[in-house]
Amino acid sequence: METLPKDSVYQDMAHSLRVGDVAHVEDLWMELCEKDDVNVDALGQIADMLADEGHRDRAGTLLLMTLPSFAERSEQGKALDLVRRAVRYARNPEEARDFAIQAYTQAMGHRPDIETALDISRIRIDPLKESLERLEQLLFIDAGDFVFHDSGWGVGQIESVDINSQSLIVNFQTKSGHRVSTEMA
């Protein structure tokens, strides 16, 4: 785990959590959400610490409350990690659905196939956790990346990605131009 910024409100939050003052952590969290210079990585670490200390639901609730403040400031792209954590920790992760769609659309808006990926992932209708896994499988594999194939072909380099067919063309040492599903990558 990365170190929290020194002499910061994040250090104060970690200390409050260590001494069992979760209410103070919540107060500091809410104050942070009003500021413009939120350290998303540090906030994520605090959420992990809350969950590790047995306050998983509280971490999820705080994350869900945080997501709209990023949306209002058009910072959804910065918050993909917070979306993932909210889905992991929240009692009802479905509350993060609209924000997740906005965040991925903004963060991946440079990709011409983003809407296709959203549709294929079924993020608008399937349980959010599973659809986010499918979406990331589609979006975070790119030409030039390397994959490992368990069936004996070993490591190969992705030549192209076809989101519509959910497949990749991979050049393995013993077989060039082999089509594999994104699930196999």
C-alpha positions, 0 to 999 in steps of 0.5 A: 500500500502506498504511503498517505501524504505526510502532514495531511488530513489523510494521516489524521483520518488514518490516526482516527481510525486506528484509535477507533474514532470512525465518526471523526473519519466520516467528518473529515471525509465529508470535508474533503469532498467539498475541496477541489484538491482531493487525493483520490489514491489516498481517499481509496486507501482510507476506504480500504482501511475502513473495510479492513477494520470491519467497517466495510458498509461504512466505506461503501456508503462514504464512497457512494456519497463521494461519487456525485461530488466528482460528477459535479466537477466533471472529474469522473475519469479521476474516480474510476478507482473509487467506483471500483471500491464503491462496488466492492464495499457498498451494501447496495453497489447498484447505487453506483451504476449511473456514476460508473457509466458516466465515469467510464464514458468520460475516462474512455471517451477517446475510444470510438468504441466506448458505447459499444463496450458499454452495451456489450458489457450490459452495464445498464441492465446486469448486476454492476459488479459483473458488468464492470468486470466485462467492461474492463476486460473489453476496455483495458486490453489494447493492441501492442499489449502482451497476453499469456495463453494457458493452452501451450502457446505461451506469451503473445502480442495483441495485434488488434482488438475487436470489441464487437466480436469480443475477440483479439488477434494475437501473434504467438511465437508458434502461431501468428494471427490467432483469434482468441476471446477477450475472456481468454486473454 
